[in-house]
């Protein structure tokens, strides 16, 4: 026979008191946490505070909300506080347009960081702490005063994109093979004289910009850059290109405007990706590295060689199969077309 036991009313009251107390405590804690976050956000947004102090409050705020993205750009910071603790979930750190010349050691604790932007600061070298960020995929350190790159950069094996433009770089480490996933490298507006040099040790490089450097020749070693899809070398001092460039079977565009070339190697026509499809070609060559991955069709529509504003006197007949921009050269487009029609 089923026997029903009556629970004493004082026991029910006790259960209610314990549960209600816990709920009240949780609500109070949530309210306190919310008030703390709001206070930190106010301090972070307070532009009347000294920039370094304000940055400290911002870091506290981002820690309180367990931020994946930290943005401390355009704040006028001269020195970051060493308090990057507890940021296991942070994947991007933006520090552009400040006055930084060093980074605190605790930056190395950002073990899951994939994106770091140090553009437009006062770094004379890449801070050593950056080389501890083994998850880094995209790195900006443009518009600084970088003169040389440490071989330690090879530790960043997951890097896919590096922006080093507008620095003072004259040379590169002799071996960059540790950067096995690097696909895009922007080195324009530096002081490079040798090309390709150590760049041949980048096994996966697809896009490279060396615009506005001091390169005079493209040497035979370029044949080792087998995955290269696009090269931008505008405004150098290039007078010659090795015929070995014809071995780059994946090259879609070669941007050589504003150099000192008088001709081009016939071997460029040996590159199948440069062969023009008149029906689908856009009539121009890509002048910069695409920021996103282009399809074969998109690249093919802008394939070719741009030698605008050189001193091209003549071109081999073999180059009639590729698109060549001859604007502002002794050899005109009309003359080259007539040459090709007579072949």
C-alpha positions in Angstrom: 0.0 0.0 0.0 1.4 3.4 -1.0 2.1 5.7 2.0 2.2 9.4 1.5 4.6 11.2 3.7 3.9 14.8 4.4 6.9 17.2 4.3 6.9 19.5 7.2 6.2 23.2 6.3 9.4 24.4 8.0 11.5 22.1 5.7 9.8 23.6 2.6 10.5 27.1 4.1 14.2 26.2 4.6 14.6 24.9 1.0 13.0 28.1 -0.3 15.2 30.3 1.8 18.4 28.6 0.6 17.3 28.7 -3.1 16.0 32.2 -2.9 19.3 33.4 -1.2 21.4 31.8 -3.9 19.3 33.4 -6.7 19.6 36.8 -4.9 23.3 36.4 -4.6 23.7 35.4 -8.3 21.6 38.4 -9.3 23.6 40.7 -7.2 26.9 39.4 -8.6 25.7 39.8 -12.1 24.6 43.4 -11.4 28.0 44.1 -9.8 29.9 42.5 -12.8 27.8 44.6 -15.3 28.4 47.8 -13.4 32.2 47.0 -13.3 32.2 46.4 -17.1 30.3 49.6 -17.7 32.7 51.6 -15.5 35.7 50.1 -17.4 34.2 50.9 -20.7 33.6 54.5 -19.7 37.2 54.8 -18.7 38.3 53.2 -21.9 36.3 55.7 -23.9 37.5 58.7 -21.8 39.8 60.6 -24.2 40.7 63.1 -21.5 42.8 60.5 -19.7 46.6 60.1 -20.6 46.8 57.6 -23.5 48.8 55.0 -21.6 46.4 55.0 -18.6 43.4 54.8 -20.9 45.0 51.8 -22.7 45.3 50.1 -19.3 41.6 50.6 -18.6 40.8 49.3 -22.1 42.8 46.1 -21.5 40.9 45.6 -18.2 37.6 46.1 -20.1 38.5 43.6 -22.8 39.6 41.1 -20.1 36.3 41.5 -18.3 34.3 40.7 -21.4 36.7 37.9 -22.5 37.2 39.6 -25.8 38.2 37.8 -29.0 39.2 41.1 -30.6 41.2 43.9 -28.9 41.3 47.3 -30.6 43.8 49.8 -29.2 44.5 51.6 -32.4 44.7 55.4 -32.9 45.0 56.1 -29.1 48.4 57.8 -29.0 49.9 55.1 -26.8 53.7 55.3 -26.1 54.0 52.3 -23.8 51.6 49.4 -23.2 51.0 48.2 -19.7 52.3 44.6 -19.1 48.9 43.1 -18.3 47.9 40.8 -21.2 46.9 38.0 -18.8 43.8 35.8 -19.2 43.3 36.4 -22.9 43.2 32.8 -24.0 40.3 33.4 -26.4 41.7 36.6 -28.1 42.4 36.1 -31.8 43.2 39.6 -33.0 45.1 42.6 -31.6 45.0 46.0 -33.2 47.7 48.5 -32.2 48.0 50.6 -35.3 48.7 54.3 -35.4 50.2 54.7 -31.9 53.8 55.7 -30.8 55.0 52.3 -29.8 58.6 51.2 -30.1 58.4 48.0 -27.9 55.8 45.5 -26.6 55.4 44.1 -23.1 56.4 40.5 -22.4 52.9 39.4 -21.5 52.0 39.8 -25.2 53.6 36.3 -25.6 50.7 34.9 -23.6 48.3 35.5 -26.4 48.7 31.9 -27.6 45.7 31.9 -29.9 46.4 35.2 -31.6 45.9 35.0 -35.3 46.0 38.7 -36.3 48.4 41.4 -35.1 48.5 45.0 -36.5 51.5 47.2 -35.5 51.3 49.5 -38.5 52.2 53.2 -38.2 54.3 53.0 -35.0 58.0 53.6 -34.2 59.4 50.1 -34.3 63.0 49.8 -35.6 62.8 46.0 -35.5 60.1 43.3 -35.1 59.8 42.9 -31.3 61.1 39.5 -30.1 57.9 38.8 -28.3 56.1 38.6 -31.6 58.1 35.5 -32.5 56.4 33.7 -29.6 53.0 34.1 -31.2 52.9 30.7 -32.9 49.3 30.9 -34.0 49.8 34.1 -36.0 48.4 34.1 -39.5 48.3 37.7 -40.5 50.9 40.3 -39.4 51.0 44.0 -40.1 54.1 46.1 -39.3 54.0 48.5 -42.1 54.9 52.2 -41.9 57.6 51.8 -39.2 61.4 52.2 -39.3 62.2 48.5 -39.8 65.7 48.1 -41.2 66.2 44.4 -41.1 64.3 41.2 -40.3 65.5 38.7 -37.7 65.8 35.1 -38.8 63.6 34.4 -35.8 60.6 35.2 -38.0 60.9 31.6 -39.2 59.3 30.5 -35.9 56.0 31.9 -37.2 55.2 28.8 -39.3 51.5 29.6 -39.6 51.9 33.0 -41.2 49.9 33.5 -44.4 50.1 37.2 -45.0 52.8 39.8 -44.0 52.6 43.5 -44.6 56.0 45.2 -44.4 55.6 48.2 -46.7 56.9 51.7 -46.0 59.9 50.7 -44.0 63.7 50.9 -44.5 64.5 47.2 -45.3 67.6 46.7 -47.3 68.0 43.0 -47.0 66.2 39.8 -45.8 67.4 36.8 -43.8 69.2 34.3 -46.0 66.6 31.6 -45.3 62.9 32.1 -44.9 61.9 28.5 -45.4 60.3 28.3 -41.9 57.5 30.5 -43.3 56.0 27.5 -45.0 52.5 28.8 -45.3 53.2 32.4 -46.4 51.2 33.2 -49.5 51.2 37.0 -49.6 54.1 39.3 -48.9 54.0 43.1 -49.3 57.4 44.7 -49.3 56.8 47.8 -51.3 58.4 51.1 -50.5 61.6 49.7 -48.9 65.2 49.7 -50.0 65.7 46.2 -51.4 68.4 46.0 -54.1 68.6 42.2 -54.7 65.8 40.2 -56.2 64.6 37.6 -55.6 67.4 36.6 -53.2 66.0 34.9 -50.0 62.5 35.2 -51.3 63.1 32.0 -53.3 63.1 30.1 -50.0 59.4 30.8 -49.4 57.9 27.5 -50.5 54.2 28.7 -50.8 54.5 32.3 -51.9 51.8 33.3 -54.4 51.7 37.1 -54.4 54.6 39.5 -53.9 54.8 43.3 -54.1 58.3 45.0 -54.2 57.0 48.2 -55.7 59.2 51.3 -55.1 62.4 49.5 -54.2 65.9 49.7 -55.8 66.0 46.4 -57.7 67.9 46.5 -61.0 67.7 42.9 -62.3 65.4 40.0 -61.9 67.9 37.2 -61.6 67.6 33.5 -62.7 66.8 32.4 -59.2 63.3 33.6 -59.8 62.7 30.2 -61.4 62.5 28.7 -57.9 59.3 30.7 -57.0 57.1 28.0 -58.6 53.9 29.0 -56.9 54.0 32.7 -57.8 50.8 34.0 -59.3 51.4 37.7 -59.2 54.5 40.0 -59.0 54.2 43.8 -58.6 57.6 45.5 -59.2 56.5 49.0 -60.2 58.9 51.9 -59.9 62.2 50.1 -59.4 65.3 50.4 -61.6 64.9 47.1 -63.5 66.9 46.9 -66.7 66.8 43.2 -67.3 64.7 40.1 -66.6 66.2 36.6 -66.7 64.6 34.2 -69.3 64.3 31.8 -66.4 61.1 33.7 -65.5 59.4 31.5 -68.2 59.5 28.6 -65.7 56.9 30.2 -63.5 54.0 28.2 -64.8 51.5 29.7 -62.4 52.2 33.4 -63.0 49.1 35.4 -64.1 50.3 39.0 -63.9 53.6 40.8 -64.0 53.5 44.5 -63.1 56.6 46.3 -64.3 55.5 49.8 -65.0 58.0 52.7 -64.4 61.3 50.8 -64.8 64.2 50.9 -67.3 63.4 48.0 -69.5 64.1 48.0 -73.2 62.6 44.6 -74.0 61.1 41.5 -72.4 62.3 37.8 -72.5 60.4 35.8 -75.1 60.2 33.0 -72.5 57.2 34.8 -70.9 55.1 33.3 -73.6 56.0 29.8 -72.2 53.8 30.6 -69.2 50.3 29.1 -69.9 48.5 31.3 -67.4 49.7 34.4 -69.3 48.2 33.3 -72.6 45.4 35.7 -73.5 41.8 34.6 -73.9 40.5 37.6 -75.9 36.9 36.8 -75.2 37.2 37.0 -71.5 40.2 39.4 -70.9 39.4 42.7 -69.2 42.0 44.6 -71.2 44.2 45.4 -68.3 46.7 43.9 -65.8 46.3 43.7 -62.1 48.4 46.5 -60.5 48.2 45.4 -56.9 48.0 42.2 -54.8 44.4 41.1 -54.4 43.4 41.2 -50.7 41.3 38.0 -51.2 41.8 34.9 -53.1 40.9 35.3 -56.8 39.5 32.4 -58.9 41.3 31.2 -62.0 38.7 33.1 -64.1 39.2 36.4 -62.2 43.0 36.2 -62.5 42.8 35.2 -66.2 40.7 38.2 -66.9 43.5 40.5 -65.8 46.5 38.4 -66.8 49.5 39.8 -68.7 52.5 42.0 -68.4 52.4 45.8 -67.8 55.5 47.7 -68.9 53.9 51.1 -69.0 56.5 54.0 -68.8 59.6 52.0 -69.6 61.9 52.3 -72.6 60.6 49.3 -74.6 62.1 49.5 -78.1 61.1 46.1 -79.4 59.5 42.8 -78.4 59.9 39.2 -79.6 57.1 37.9 -81.9 56.5 35.1 -79.4 54.9 37.6 -77.0 52.0 38.2 -79.4 50.1 35.5 -77.4 50.1 37.5 -74.2 48.6 40.9 -73.2 51.3 43.6 -72.9 50.5 47.1 -71.8 52.9 49.3 -73.8 51.5 52.7 -72.8 54.2 55.5 -72.8 57.0 53.5 -74.5 58.9 54.1 -77.7 57.2 50.9 -79.1 53.5 51.7 -79.3 50.7 49.3 -78.9 49.7 50.0 -82.5 53.2 49.1 -83.8 53.3 45.9 -81.7 49.8 44.9 -83.0 51.0 45.4 -86.6 54.1 43.4 -85.8 51.9 40.5 -84.5 49.5 40.7 -87.5 52.5 40.2 -89.8 53.7 37.1 -88.0 
